[in-house]
């Protein structure tokens, strides 16, 4: 069972950071995260209708299969959002099941804006008690990491996490993410490296200021694709922080071609904080074999980490 975001210490509420909760999940259940992506073709293969009701049935079945086998799930919001308000209601029910099962939930929504707009996104996804409440949210920092101060502040206050896009697997992103920052404190770094470095600095400041003893994972993470040559993005994986380490959400293993045996060579010093995210490679096993597929992948990821 995962640690709740709020714990009672010495008679008063004390927020447990997302980084601490993630470390506990790693220790108890390993680093595999099961995606919840109700593609049209997957719903068809699962003999479910391509409707909000089908997406709900699919999502709740995946949560049931994941519970007790992994500690993390990642619903892709777009596959629910395509059904409008009915899709969001379906997602709310899937999220409720995941919370009840004690799973850490990463909402893959890739939100990004500034000012009161991004604050409203944060309130929707990171506020305790919200129907869309998740434990961590993916964010896009195209307008600068500083534009995300509102969700970062709310996440810290409520024991939630965020994952900022840094180096993504799609080829269209490379020319932007490999571009060199012209000025400011990150001048001379690639855009991807600048995001990674600023996240690391924020984790270090938050850890140093915390009243709790936190020397492990930070609560702000990055997305680094498993199919990339990260050196081409200006990222030296052997220079990872050793305290208040940066969590990495790593899509690309399995169906997209990333080999779990390369986990350490890909991520170097970040490997211990990598969330191995797999969706189609597990979900395509179908409703009657998904539990077996999850157990197999958990064992394979665990063997790599020792």
C-alpha positions, -999 to +999 in steps of 0.1 A: +000+000+000+014+034-009+020+062+016-009+087+015+000+123+005-009+135+040+002+118+072-003+127+108+029+135+127+031+146+163-006+155+163-005+178+132-008+172+095+025+167+078+027+164+040+046+134+027+063+144-006+056+127-039+093+118-041+091+099-008+060+081-019+076+072-052+106+058-034+084+036-013+066+023-044+099+015-060+110-004-029+077-024-026+066-029-062+094-020-085+097+007-113+072-005-138+043+018-146+013+005-165-003+029-190-041+031-194-045+040-230-079+030-244-071+033-281-099+024-305-081-007-317-074-019-281-111-015-272-120-035-303-094-062-293-109-063-258-144-067-273-154-033-259-173-005-276-153+025-288-173+047-264-169+064-230-184+033-214-159+011-232-130+033-221-143+031-185-146-007-185-111-009-201-095+015-176-111-001-145-100-036-157-064-024-162-065-009-127-078-042-113-050-061-131-023-037-119-033-036-083-010-057-062+014-062-091+027-027-097+026+005-078+021+030-106-004+036-134-006+063-160-038+071-177-034+089-210-061+117-206-065+122-244-081+088-249-108+097-224-111+133-234-121+123-270-155+113-256-162+147-241-179+150-207-188+113-207-151+105-212-141+127-182-167+109-161-153+076-171-118+088-162-130+100-128-142+065-121-110+049-132-090+074-110-113+066-081-106+029-085-068+035-087-069+056-055-089+029-037-064+003-049-035+023-034-018+030-067+002+061-075-014+077-105+004+098-131-021+118-151-006+121-186-023+154-196+007+174-208-009+207-197+010+239-202+000+276-199+008+305-175-008+327-149-043+319-137-048+294-166-021+270-155-031+275-119-066+263-128-051+232-145-032+225-113-063+229-092-082+204-115-056+177-113-036+182-081-061+194-055-070+168-029-106+158-033-109+169-069-127+144-091-097+144-114-071+141-086-039+124-095-006+120-077+015+135-104+008+154-137+028+158-169+034+194-179+048+212-209+073+240-202+073+256-236+067+290-220+095+285-195+097+264-163+089+296-144+055+297-161+046+266-141+052+280-107+015+276-097+013+239-103+048+234-088+037+253-057+004+234-053+022+201-059+047+208-031+020+219-007-002+188-013+025+161-016+020+158-054+045+155-082+049+169-117+069+157-148+081+183-172+087+173-209+124+176-216+135+151-243+106+134-259+107+104-284+089+120-313+114+130-340+096+164-346+107+176-312+144+172-317+152+205-334+135+224-306+147+203-277+183+202-290+183+240-297+208+260-276+195+285-250+208+320-260+210+338-227+201+336-190+214+312-164+211+282-187+228+299-217+248+275-238+227+244-228+202+227-250+166+233-242+162+198-229+193+201-207+181+235-194+147+220-183+165+190-167+190+213-149+163+237-136+143+208-123+173+194-105+180+228-089+144+231-078+145+196-062+177+205-044+162+237-030+130+220-019+149+192-003+173+215+016+143+236+029+122+206+039+117+200+076+115+163+068+147+143+062+147+139+024+178+128+006+163+105-020+140+114-050+127+149-056+091+155-064+097+173-097+106+149-126+112+150-163+102+130-193+131+115-211+123+091-239+139+056-238+145+055-276+167+086-276+205+092-276+203+116-247+238+128-254+225+144-287+202+165-265+232+177-244+224+154-215+252+137-198+235+109-178+267+103-158+263+137-142+230+130-124+225+146-089+233+122-061+210+139-036+174+149-042+176+129-074+154+138-103+127+112-112+124+103-148+093+092-166+105+071-194+081+062-222+094+042-251+101+008-236+083-022-251+062-015-282+081+017-292+114-002-293+132+006-261+149-024-246+147-027-208+181-044-208+195-010-218+180+009-189+213+016-172+232+024-204+204+048-215+199+066-182+232+062-163+230+079-129+193+086-134+184+049-137+175+044-101+148+070-104+134+059-138+097+051-140+095+024-168+063+033-186+047+007-208+013+007-223+006-012-256+032-039-249+012-048-218-023-038-228-022-058-261-021-090-241-058-086-238-082-088-208-075-125-200-037-123-201-029-088-189-021-099-154+004-124-167+019-097-190+023-073-161+039-099-139+064-108-166+074-072-172+077-065-135+101-095-133+121-083-163+125-048-150+134-060-116+161-083-130+178-053-147+179-033-115+190-063-094 
